[in-house]
Amino acid sequence: MLTIANIFIGLIAFVHIYILVLEMFLWDKPAGLRAFGQTQAAATASKVLAANQGLYNGFLAAGLFWGLSLGATGTSVKVFFLCCVLIAGLYGAATANRKILFIQAIPAAIALILLSLS
């Protein structure tokens, strides 16, 4: 079960790397505009804020990768960063876009359950 949990955590980390790229580098490009449903004007006006959000997503990914790299001793690190992802996902779903619930919060909750079953 731990292997499945770790694979799931790795996938979540890679999703956050993808979000980092979208928010930091592609926010005002066609891929970013599509992903976040932005107009060019809104994206241009919020580009600096989006880059900051992207950086935070990168920190979440880094924390998950760090936890994975620690092997058996990394469980508490993985739990901490998964809780951060879960809380950010719940907040984002409540305040920005409901699909964040399915992209961040639910996968983090599943990973936490898988870890607890390991």
N, CA, C and O atoms as CSV, one atom per row, in Angstrom:
chain,resi,resn,atom,element,x,y,z
A,1,MET,N,N,0.816,-1.195,0.000
A,1,MET,CA,C,0.000,0.000,0.000
A,1,MET,C,C,0.864,1.266,0.000
A,1,MET,O,O,0.490,2.283,-0.585
A,2,LEU,N,N,2.020,1.193,0.660
A,2,LEU,CA,C,2.913,2.350,0.704
A,2,LEU,C,C,3.396,2.727,-0.697
A,2,LEU,O,O,3.519,3.909,-1.019
A,3,THR,N,N,3.663,1.735,-1.515
A,3,THR,CA,C,4.107,2.017,-2.882
A,3,THR,C,C,3.028,2.757,-3.657
A,3,THR,O,O,3.325,3.705,-4.384
A,4,ILE,N,N,1.791,2.337,-3.508
A,4,ILE,CA,C,0.670,3.004,-4.186
A,4,ILE,C,C,0.536,4.433,-3.670
A,4,ILE,O,O,0.337,5.362,-4.453
A,5,ALA,N,N,0.646,4.611,-2.352
A,5,ALA,CA,C,0.573,5.955,-1.766
A,5,ALA,C,C,1.679,6.839,-2.323
A,5,ALA,O,O,1.435,7.988,-2.691
A,6,ASN,N,N,2.895,6.303,-2.384
A,6,ASN,CA,C,4.024,7.096,-2.886
A,6,ASN,C,C,3.872,7.442,-4.362
A,6,ASN,O,O,4.237,8.543,-4.774
A,7,ILE,N,N,3.353,6.543,-5.146
A,7,ILE,CA,C,3.098,6.842,-6.568
A,7,ILE,C,C,2.067,7.968,-6.670
A,7,ILE,O,O,2.223,8.901,-7.457
A,8,PHE,N,N,1.025,7.862,-5.872
A,8,PHE,CA,C,-0.014,8.889,-5.875
A,8,PHE,C,C,0.566,10.245,-5.448
A,8,PHE,O,O,0.257,11.272,-6.053
A,9,ILE,N,N,1.399,10.243,-4.414
A,9,ILE,CA,C,2.035,11.475,-3.946
A,9,ILE,C,C,2.936,12.054,-5.038
A,9,ILE,O,O,2.955,13.267,-5.245
A,10,GLY,N,N,3.675,11.204,-5.729
A,10,GLY,CA,C,4.506,11.665,-6.832
A,10,GLY,C,C,3.685,12.315,-7.929
A,10,GLY,O,O,4.083,13.337,-8.487
A,11,LEU,N,N,2.537,11.721,-8.240
A,11,LEU,CA,C,1.658,12.307,-9.260
A,11,LEU,C,C,1.141,13.674,-8.816
A,11,LEU,O,O,1.081,14.610,-9.613
A,12,ILE,N,N,0.768,13.782,-7.541
A,12,ILE,CA,C,0.315,15.073,-7.016
A,12,ILE,C,C,1.431,16.107,-7.123
A,12,ILE,O,O,1.183,17.251,-7.503
A,13,ALA,N,N,2.648,15.713,-6.792
A,13,ALA,CA,C,3.785,16.635,-6.894
A,13,ALA,C,C,3.982,17.096,-8.339
A,13,ALA,O,O,4.223,18.278,-8.585
A,14,PHE,N,N,3.882,16.173,-9.290
A,14,PHE,CA,C,4.046,16.557,-10.691
A,14,PHE,C,C,2.915,17.474,-11.163
A,14,PHE,O,O,3.147,18.369,-11.976
A,15,VAL,N,N,1.704,17.262,-10.666
A,15,VAL,CA,C,0.591,18.176,-10.990
A,15,VAL,C,C,0.928,19.583,-10.509
A,15,VAL,O,O,0.642,20.563,-11.197
A,16,HIS,N,N,1.537,19.683,-9.327
A,16,HIS,CA,C,1.890,21.004,-8.805
A,16,HIS,C,C,3.047,21.639,-9.581
A,16,HIS,O,O,3.122,22.863,-9.682
A,17,ILE,N,N,3.932,20.836,-10.119
A,17,ILE,CA,C,4.961,21.373,-11.013
A,17,ILE,C,C,4.298,21.921,-12.282
A,17,ILE,O,O,4.663,22.991,-12.767
A,18,TYR,N,N,3.339,21.189,-12.803
A,18,TYR,CA,C,2.598,21.634,-13.988
A,18,TYR,C,C,1.878,22.954,-13.703
A,18,TYR,O,O,1.896,23.870,-14.525
A,19,ILE,N,N,1.239,23.041,-12.520
A,19,ILE,CA,C,0.560,24.276,-12.142
A,19,ILE,C,C,1.575,25.413,-12.021
A,19,ILE,O,O,1.304,26.538,-12.441
A,20,LEU,N,N,2.736,25.121,-11.449
A,20,LEU,CA,C,3.807,26.130,-11.359
A,20,LEU,C,C,4.129,26.671,-12.743
A,20,LEU,O,O,4.198,27.886,-12.929
A,21,VAL,N,N,4.325,25.796,-13.709
A,21,VAL,CA,C,4.669,26.224,-15.071
A,21,VAL,C,C,3.551,27.075,-15.661
A,21,VAL,O,O,3.805,28.118,-16.264
A,22,LEU,N,N,2.304,26.619,-15.482
A,22,LEU,CA,C,1.179,27.395,-16.012
A,22,LEU,C,C,1.107,28.780,-15.388
A,22,LEU,O,O,0.912,29.774,-16.088
A,23,GLU,N,N,1.264,28.845,-14.060
A,23,GLU,CA,C,1.092,30.123,-13.384
A,23,GLU,C,C,2.300,31.047,-13.528
A,23,GLU,O,O,2.137,32.262,-13.638
A,24,MET,N,N,3.493,30.492,-13.527
A,24,MET,CA,C,4.680,31.349,-13.579
A,24,MET,C,C,5.096,31.732,-14.995
A,24,MET,O,O,5.595,32.835,-15.218
A,25,PHE,N,N,4.895,30.835,-15.944
A,25,PHE,CA,C,5.457,31.055,-17.284
A,25,PHE,C,C,4.423,31.133,-18.399
A,25,PHE,O,O,4.693,31.723,-19.445
A,26,LEU,N,N,3.245,30.548,-18.196
A,26,LEU,CA,C,2.256,30.488,-19.279
A,26,LEU,C,C,0.959,31.216,-18.951
A,26,LEU,O,O,-0.011,31.112,-19.701
A,27,TRP,N,N,0.927,31.946,-17.851
A,27,TRP,CA,C,-0.291,32.592,-17.371
A,27,TRP,C,C,-0.972,33.431,-18.455
A,27,TRP,O,O,-2.188,33.351,-18.625
A,28,ASP,N,N,-0.209,34.221,-19.177
A,28,ASP,CA,C,-0.793,35.101,-20.187
A,28,ASP,C,C,-0.595,34.574,-21.605
A,28,ASP,O,O,-0.767,35.306,-22.579
A,29,LYS,N,N,-0.233,33.305,-21.707
A,29,LYS,CA,C,-0.085,32.639,-23.005
A,29,LYS,C,C,-1.346,31.807,-23.261
A,29,LYS,O,O,-2.132,31.598,-22.338
A,30,PRO,N,N,-1.557,31.329,-24.491
A,30,PRO,CA,C,-2.783,30.581,-24.792
A,30,PRO,C,C,-3.053,29.403,-23.844
A,30,PRO,O,O,-4.197,29.192,-23.441
A,31,ALA,N,N,-2.025,28.643,-23.488
A,31,ALA,CA,C,-2.249,27.496,-22.591
A,31,ALA,C,C,-2.730,27.950,-21.220
A,31,ALA,O,O,-3.635,27.340,-20.650
A,32,GLY,N,N,-2.142,29.001,-20.688
A,32,GLY,CA,C,-2.556,29.523,-19.396
A,32,GLY,C,C,-3.937,30.156,-19.435
A,32,GLY,O,O,-4.733,29.990,-18.511
A,33,LEU,N,N,-4.214,30.880,-20.508
A,33,LEU,CA,C,-5.530,31.494,-20.656
A,33,LEU,C,C,-6.620,30.431,-20.687
A,33,LEU,O,O,-7.669,30.596,-20.065
A,34,ARG,N,N,-6.373,29.332,-21.417
A,34,ARG,CA,C,-7.336,28.229,-21.477
A,34,ARG,C,C,-7.481,27.535,-20.125
A,34,ARG,O,O,-8.593,27.276,-19.666
A,35,ALA,N,N,-6.355,27.242,-19.499
A,35,ALA,CA,C,-6.378,26.485,-18.245
A,35,ALA,C,C,-7.132,27.217,-17.146
A,35,ALA,O,O,-7.820,26.594,-16.337
A,36,PHE,N,N,-7.005,28.534,-17.116
A,36,PHE,CA,C,-7.601,29.296,-16.024
A,36,PHE,C,C,-8.789,30.151,-16.460
A,36,PHE,O,O,-9.334,30.910,-15.658
A,37,GLY,N,N,-9.191,30.032,-17.722
A,37,GLY,CA,C,-10.367,30.758,-18.205
A,37,GLY,C,C,-10.236,32.269,-18.095
A,37,GLY,O,O,-11.195,32.968,-17.768
A,38,GLN,N,N,-9.035,32.762,-18.372
A,38,GLN,CA,C,-8.755,34.190,-18.259
A,38,GLN,C,C,-8.849,34.879,-19.619
A,38,GLN,O,O,-8.649,34.263,-20.666
A,39,THR,N,N,-9.154,36.155,-19.572
A,39,THR,CA,C,-8.999,36.975,-20.768
A,39,THR,C,C,-7.551,37.461,-20.788
A,39,THR,O,O,-6.869,37.447,-19.763
A,40,GLN,N,N,-7.097,37.881,-21.941
A,40,GLN,CA,C,-5.730,38.392,-22.042
A,40,GLN,C,C,-5.519,39.588,-21.116
A,40,GLN,O,O,-4.480,39.704,-20.466
A,41,ALA,N,N,-6.507,40.470,-21.064
A,41,ALA,CA,C,-6.383,41.668,-20.221
A,41,ALA,C,C,-6.288,41.296,-18.736
A,41,ALA,O,O,-5.452,41.835,-18.011
A,42,ALA,N,N,-7.134,40.388,-18.296
A,42,ALA,CA,C,-7.107,39.967,-16.888
A,42,ALA,C,C,-5.803,39.250,-16.566
A,42,ALA,O,O,-5.231,39.448,-15.494
A,43,ALA,N,N,-5.333,38.425,-17.486
A,43,ALA,CA,C,-4.088,37.698,-17.265
A,43,ALA,C,C,-2.894,38.654,-17.201
A,43,ALA,O,O,-2.008,38.490,-16.363
A,44,THR,N,N,-2.875,39.628,-18.069
A,44,THR,CA,C,-1.783,40.602,-18.061
A,44,THR,C,C,-1.781,41.383,-16.745
A,44,THR,O,O,-0.723,41.637,-16.167
A,45,ALA,N,N,-2.962,41.758,-16.281
A,45,ALA,CA,C,-3.066,42.536,-15.040
A,45,ALA,C,C,-2.687,41.728,-13.805
A,45,ALA,O,O,-2.232,42.298,-12.814
A,46,SER,N,N,-2.866,40.408,-13.851
A,46,SER,CA,C,-2.634,39.575,-12.666
A,46,SER,C,C,-1.398,38.683,-12.792
A,46,SER,O,O,-1.204,37.766,-11.994
A,47,LYS,N,N,-0.574,38.953,-13.784
A,47,LYS,CA,C,0.576,38.085,-14.061
A,47,LYS,C,C,1.526,37.943,-12.872
A,47,LYS,O,O,1.992,36.838,-12.594
A,48,VAL,N,N,1.818,39.016,-12.178
A,48,VAL,CA,C,2.738,38.961,-11.039
A,48,VAL,C,C,2.124,38.138,-9.898
A,48,VAL,O,O,2.816,37.348,-9.256
A,49,LEU,N,N,0.850,38.326,-9.657
A,49,LEU,CA,C,0.179,37.542,-8.614
A,49,LEU,C,C,0.172,36.057,-8.964
A,49,LEU,O,O,0.386,35.209,-8.097
A,50,ALA,N,N,-0.073,35.750,-10.221
A,50,ALA,CA,C,-0.083,34.350,-10.654
A,50,ALA,C,C,1.293,33.719,-10.496
A,50,ALA,O,O,1.403,32.560,-10.095
A,51,ALA,N,N,2.331,34.466,-10.805
A,51,ALA,CA,C,3.685,33.932,-10.643
A,51,ALA,C,C,3.963,33.613,-9.179
A,51,ALA,O,O,4.618,32.617,-8.872
A,52,ASN,N,N,3.470,34.449,-8.284
A,52,ASN,CA,C,3.618,34.194,-6.853
A,52,ASN,C,C,2.874,32.913,-6.461
A,52,ASN,O,O,3.403,32.099,-5.704
A,53,GLN,N,N,1.671,32.732,-6.964
A,53,GLN,CA,C,0.912,31.498,-6.721
A,53,GLN,C,C,1.679,30.296,-7.250
A,53,GLN,O,O,1.738,29.256,-6.595
A,54,GLY,N,N,2.256,30.435,-8.413
A,54,GLY,CA,C,3.020,29.345,-9.003
A,54,GLY,C,C,4.192,28.946,-8.137
A,54,GLY,O,O,4.490,27.761,-7.984
A,55,LEU,N,N,4.855,29.937,-7.572
A,55,LEU,CA,C,5.978,29.652,-6.687
A,55,LEU,C,C,5.521,28.831,-5.483
A,55,LEU,O,O,6.204,27.888,-5.082
A,56,TYR,N,N,4.387,29.178,-4.911
A,56,TYR,CA,C,3.856,28.408,-3.781
A,56,TYR,C,C,3.533,26.976,-4.191
A,56,TYR,O,O,3.775,26.044,-3.425
A,57,ASN,N,N,2.998,26.794,-5.377
A,57,ASN,CA,C,2.743,25.434,-5.855
A,57,ASN,C,C,4.045,24.659,-6.015
A,57,ASN,O,O,4.091,23.452,-5.779
A,58,GLY,N,N,5.094,25.357,-6.414
A,58,GLY,CA,C,6.397,24.720,-6.496
A,58,GLY,C,C,6.905,24.274,-5.138
A,58,GLY,O,O,7.511,23.210,-5.016
A,59,PHE,N,N,6.660,25.088,-4.115
A,59,PHE,CA,C,7.061,24.700,-2.757
A,59,PHE,C,C,6.299,23.457,-2.296
A,59,PHE,O,O,6.869,22.585,-1.639
A,60,LEU,N,N,5.017,23.376,-2.636
A,60,LEU,CA,C,4.242,22.181,-2.281
A,60,LEU,C,C,4.834,20.948,-2.959
A,60,LEU,O,O,5.000,19.903,-2.330
A,61,ALA,N,N,5.146,21.076,-4.233
A,61,ALA,CA,C,5.760,19.960,-4.956
A,61,ALA,C,C,7.101,19.587,-4.350
A,61,ALA,O,O,7.390,18.407,-4.156
A,62,ALA,N,N,7.921,20.585,-4.052
A,62,ALA,CA,C,9.237,20.317,-3.468
A,62,ALA,C,C,9.106,19.580,-2.141
A,62,ALA,O,O,9.871,18.658,-1.861
A,63,GLY,N,N,8.144,19.983,-1.329
A,63,GLY,CA,C,7.934,19.310,-0.055
A,63,GLY,C,C,7.515,17.862,-0.228
A,63,GLY,O,O,7.965,16.986,0.509
A,64,LEU,N,N,6.653,17.613,-1.203
A,64,LEU,CA,C,6.235,16.230,-1.459
A,64,LEU,C,C,7.404,15.394,-1.982
A,64,LEU,O,O,7.585,14.249,-1.570
A,65,PHE,N,N,8.182,15.960,-2.878
A,65,PHE,CA,C,9.361,15.235,-3.377
A,65,PHE,C,C,10.371,14.995,-2.251
A,65,PHE,O,O,11.001,13.939,-2.189
A,66,TRP,N,N,10.517,15.963,-1.381
A,66,TRP,CA,C,11.413,15.808,-0.232
A,66,TRP,C,C,10.949,14.646,0.641
A,66,TRP,O,O,11.749,13.793,1.027
A,67,GLY,N,N,9.665,14.617,0.945
A,67,GLY,CA,C,9.125,13.521,1.746
A,67,GLY,C,C,9.351,12.169,1.090
A,67,GLY,O,O,9.697,11.195,1.760
A,68,LEU,N,N,9.156,12.113,-0.213
A,68,LEU,CA,C,9.396,10.858,-0.942
A,68,LEU,C,C,10.870,10.468,-0.895
A,68,LEU,O,O,11.201,9.287,-0.786
A,69,SER,N,N,11.745,11.453,-0.977
A,69,SER,CA,C,13.180,11.157,-1.000
A,69,SER,C,C,13.691,10.626,0.337
A,69,SER,O,O,14.742,9.987,0.388
A,70,LEU,N,N,12.962,10.883,1.408
A,70,LEU,CA,C,13.391,10.438,2.736
A,70,LEU,C,C,13.051,8.982,3.031
A,70,LEU,O,O,13.442,8.440,4.065
A,71,GLY,N,N,12.317,8.357,2.110
A,71,GLY,CA,C,11.957,6.957,2.313
A,71,GLY,C,C,11.028,6.787,3.505
A,71,GLY,O,O,10.093,7.564,3.695
A,72,ALA,N,N,11.299,5.758,4.307
A,72,ALA,CA,C,10.423,5.415,5.432
A,72,ALA,C,C,10.362,6.521,6.482
A,72,ALA,O,O,9.369,6.632,7.201
A,73,THR,N,N,11.387,7.322,6.578
A,73,THR,CA,C,11.391,8.391,7.584
A,73,THR,C,C,10.669,9.651,7.106
A,73,THR,O,O,10.560,10.617,7.861
A,74,GLY,N,N,10.176,9.656,5.869
A,74,GLY,CA,C,9.548,10.849,5.312
A,74,GLY,C,C,8.049,10.934,5.476
A,74,GLY,O,O,7.424,11.837,4.920
A,75,THR,N,N,7.455,10.026,6.219
A,75,THR,CA,C,5.996,10.019,6.339
A,75,THR,C,C,5.456,11.326,6.904
A,75,THR,O,O,4.483,11.866,6.377
A,76,SER,N,N,6.061,11.840,7.955
A,76,SER,CA,C,5.539,13.075,8.554
A,76,SER,C,C,5.674,14.260,7.596
A,76,SER,O,O,4.818,15.144,7.585
A,77,VAL,N,N,6.721,14.286,6.807
A,77,VAL,CA,C,6.895,15.355,5.814
A,77,VAL,C,C,5.810,15.240,4.744
A,77,VAL,O,O,5.214,16.243,4.352
A,78,LYS,N,N,5.557,14.026,4.276
A,78,LYS,CA,C,4.507,13.815,3.273
A,78,LYS,C,C,3.145,14.219,3.825
A,78,LYS,O,O,2.368,14.882,3.139
A,79,VAL,N,N,2.852,13.822,5.063
A,79,VAL,CA,C,1.569,14.168,5.671
A,79,VAL,C,C,1.427,15.683,5.782
A,79,VAL,O,O,0.375,16.234,5.460
A,80,PHE,N,N,2.480,16.357,6.236
A,80,PHE,CA,C,2.412,17.814,6.372
A,80,PHE,C,C,2.103,18.479,5.031
A,80,PHE,O,O,1.192,19.302,4.943
A,81,PHE,N,N,2.852,18.128,3.995
A,81,PHE,CA,C,2.655,18.795,2.711
A,81,PHE,C,C,1.345,18.378,2.044
A,81,PHE,O,O,0.736,19.182,1.337
A,82,LEU,N,N,0.905,17.147,2.253
A,82,LEU,CA,C,-0.410,16.756,1.737
A,82,LEU,C,C,-1.516,17.537,2.435
A,82,LEU,O,O,-2.500,17.915,1.800
A,83,CYS,N,N,-1.366,17.782,3.733
A,83,CYS,CA,C,-2.343,18.615,4.451
A,83,CYS,C,C,-2.344,20.033,3.897
A,83,CYS,O,O,-3.402,20.648,3.762
A,84,CYS,N,N,-1.162,20.555,3.577
A,84,CYS,CA,C,-1.073,21.888,2.959
A,84,CYS,C,C,-1.805,21.905,1.614
A,84,CYS,O,O,-2.548,22.842,1.320
A,85,VAL,N,N,-1.597,20.874,0.805
A,85,VAL,CA,C,-2.277,20.784,-0.491
A,85,VAL,C,C,-3.784,20.685,-0.282
A,85,VAL,O,O,-4.553,21.347,-0.980
A,86,LEU,N,N,-4.209,19.863,0.673
A,86,LEU,CA,C,-5.633,19.689,0.951
A,86,LEU,C,C,-6.276,21.013,1.373
A,86,LEU,O,O,-7.333,21.382,0.861
A,87,ILE,N,N,-5.648,21.716,2.292
A,87,ILE,CA,C,-6.203,22.990,2.770
A,87,ILE,C,C,-6.232,24.024,1.645
A,87,ILE,O,O,-7.222,24.736,1.476
A,88,ALA,N,N,-5.144,24.102,0.879
A,88,ALA,CA,C,-5.116,25.037,-0.251
A,88,ALA,C,C,-6.192,24.681,-1.271
A,88,ALA,O,O,-6.845,25.567,-1.824
A,89,GLY,N,N,-6.376,23.396,-1.519
A,89,GLY,CA,C,-7.404,22.959,-2.458
A,89,GLY,C,C,-8.810,23.271,-1.988
A,89,GLY,O,O,-9.653,23.690,-2.782
A,90,LEU,N,N,-9.072,23.072,-0.708
A,90,LEU,CA,C,-10.395,23.398,-0.157
A,90,LEU,C,C,-10.650,24.900,-0.221
A,90,LEU,O,O,-11.740,25.337,-0.591
A,91,TYR,N,N,-9.648,25.680,0.139
A,91,TYR,CA,C,-9.792,27.133,0.094
A,91,TYR,C,C,-9.980,27.620,-1.350
A,91,TYR,O,O,-10.843,28.453,-1.626
A,92,GLY,N,N,-9.164,27.090,-2.258
A,92,GLY,CA,C,-9.283,27.475,-3.661
A,92,GLY,C,C,-10.632,27.096,-4.251
A,92,GLY,O,O,-11.206,27.856,-5.031
A,93,ALA,N,N,-11.140,25.929,-3.884
A,93,ALA,CA,C,-12.447,25.497,-4.382
A,93,ALA,C,C,-13.556,26.387,-3.846
A,93,ALA,O,O,-14.525,26.670,-4.550
A,94,ALA,N,N,-13.417,26.829,-2.599
A,94,ALA,CA,C,-14.440,27.675,-1.982
A,94,ALA,C,C,-14.394,29.115,-2.486
A,94,ALA,O,O,-15.423,29.790,-2.526
A,95,THR,N,N,-13.206,29.590,-2.871
A,95,THR,CA,C,-13.073,31.011,-3.197
A,95,THR,C,C,-12.792,31.319,-4.659
A,95,THR,O,O,-13.087,32.422,-5.121
A,96,ALA,N,N,-12.228,30.367,-5.400
A,96,ALA,CA,C,-11.806,30.680,-6.771
A,96,ALA,C,C,-12.542,29.850,-7.813
A,96,ALA,O,O,-13.231,30.400,-8.672
A,97,ASN,N,N,-12.400,28.529,-7.742
A,97,ASN,CA,C,-12.965,27.667,-8.773
A,97,ASN,C,C,-13.193,26.279,-8.192
A,97,ASN,O,O,-12.281,25.678,-7.625
A,98,ARG,N,N,-14.389,25.784,-8.331
A,98,ARG,CA,C,-14.752,24.494,-7.737
A,98,ARG,C,C,-13.911,23.327,-8.274
A,98,ARG,O,O,-13.739,22.329,-7.574
A,99,LYS,N,N,-13.387,23.433,-9.495
A,99,LYS,CA,C,-12.605,22.329,-10.046
A,99,LYS,C,C,-11.306,22.098,-9.278
A,99,LYS,O,O,-10.704,21.030,-9.390
A,100,ILE,N,N,-10.866,23.096,-8.495
A,100,ILE,CA,C,-9.672,22.934,-7.663
A,100,ILE,C,C,-9.889,21.823,-6.637
A,100,ILE,O,O,-8.940,21.161,-6.216
A,101,LEU,N,N,-11.142,21.626,-6.242
A,101,LEU,CA,C,-11.469,20.536,-5.327
A,101,LEU,C,C,-11.023,19.197,-5.909
A,101,LEU,O,O,-10.487,18.349,-5.196
A,102,PHE,N,N,-11.246,19.015,-7.199
A,102,PHE,CA,C,-10.939,17.743,-7.861
A,102,PHE,C,C,-9.474,17.636,-8.284
A,102,PHE,O,O,-8.946,16.533,-8.423
A,103,ILE,N,N,-8.821,18.773,-8.488
A,103,ILE,CA,C,-7.421,18.777,-8.931
A,103,ILE,C,C,-6.465,18.698,-7.745
A,103,ILE,O,O,-5.418,18.057,-7.840
A,104,GLN,N,N,-6.812,19.343,-6.626
A,104,GLN,CA,C,-5.900,19.397,-5.485
A,104,GLN,C,C,-6.442,18.688,-4.247
A,104,GLN,O,O,-5.790,17.791,-3.713
A,105,ALA,N,N,-7.622,19.081,-3.790
A,105,ALA,CA,C,-8.100,18.633,-2.479
A,105,ALA,C,C,-8.388,17.139,-2.426
A,105,ALA,O,O,-7.894,16.448,-1.535
A,106,ILE,N,N,-9.164,16.639,-3.350
A,106,ILE,CA,C,-9.534,15.212,-3.310
A,106,ILE,C,C,-8.318,14.309,-3.505
A,106,ILE,O,O,-8.170,13.337,-2.763
A,107,PRO,N,N,-7.436,14.591,-4.479
A,107,PRO,CA,C,-6.232,13.747,-4.568
A,107,PRO,C,C,-5.391,13.763,-3.289
A,107,PRO,O,O,-4.863,12.725,-2.890
A,108,ALA,N,N,-5.260,14.917,-2.646
A,108,ALA,CA,C,-4.505,14.989,-1.390
A,108,ALA,C,C,-5.179,14.165,-0.304
A,108,ALA,O,O,-4.503,13.478,0.462
A,109,ALA,N,N,-6.491,14.224,-0.231
A,109,ALA,CA,C,-7.217,13.432,0.763
A,109,ALA,C,C,-7.037,11.936,0.501
A,109,ALA,O,O,-6.846,11.159,1.437
A,110,ILE,N,N,-7.097,11.536,-0.757
A,110,ILE,CA,C,-6.894,10.121,-1.103
A,110,ILE,C,C,-5.488,9.687,-0.714
A,110,ILE,O,O,-5.301,8.610,-0.147
A,111,ALA,N,N,-4.504,10.522,-1.017
A,111,ALA,CA,C,-3.108,10.179,-0.660
A,111,ALA,C,C,-2.947,10.054,0.849
A,111,ALA,O,O,-2.237,9.167,1.323
A,112,LEU,N,N,-3.593,10.929,1.603
A,112,LEU,CA,C,-3.522,10.833,3.070
A,112,LEU,C,C,-4.151,9.534,3.562
A,112,LEU,O,O,-3.634,8.890,4.475
A,113,ILE,N,N,-5.261,9.158,2.956
A,113,ILE,CA,C,-5.901,7.882,3.331
A,113,ILE,C,C,-4.979,6.713,2.989
A,113,ILE,O,O,-4.798,5.802,3.796
A,114,LEU,N,N,-4.399,6.743,1.793
A,114,LEU,CA,C,-3.487,5.665,1.400
A,114,LEU,C,C,-2.293,5.581,2.339
A,114,LEU,O,O,-1.858,4.486,2.694
A,115,LEU,N,N,-1.764,6.725,2.741
A,115,LEU,CA,C,-0.647,6.727,3.691
A,115,LEU,C,C,-1.064,6.136,5.035
A,115,LEU,O,O,-0.308,5.392,5.659
A,116,SER,N,N,-2.264,6.472,5.468
A,116,SER,CA,C,-2.714,5.970,6.763
A,116,SER,C,C,-2.956,4.465,6.743
A,116,SER,O,O,-2.898,3.807,7.782
A,117,LEU,N,N,-3.225,3.926,5.566
A,117,LEU,CA,C,-3.446,2.480,5.436
A,117,LEU,C,C,-2.131,1.712,5.268
A,117,LEU,O,O,-2.124,0.481,5.266
A,118,SER,N,N,-1.040,2.430,5.130
A,118,SER,CA,C,0.268,1.780,4.882
A,118,SER,C,C,0.888,1.290,6.171
A,118,SER,O,O,1.981,0.723,6.154
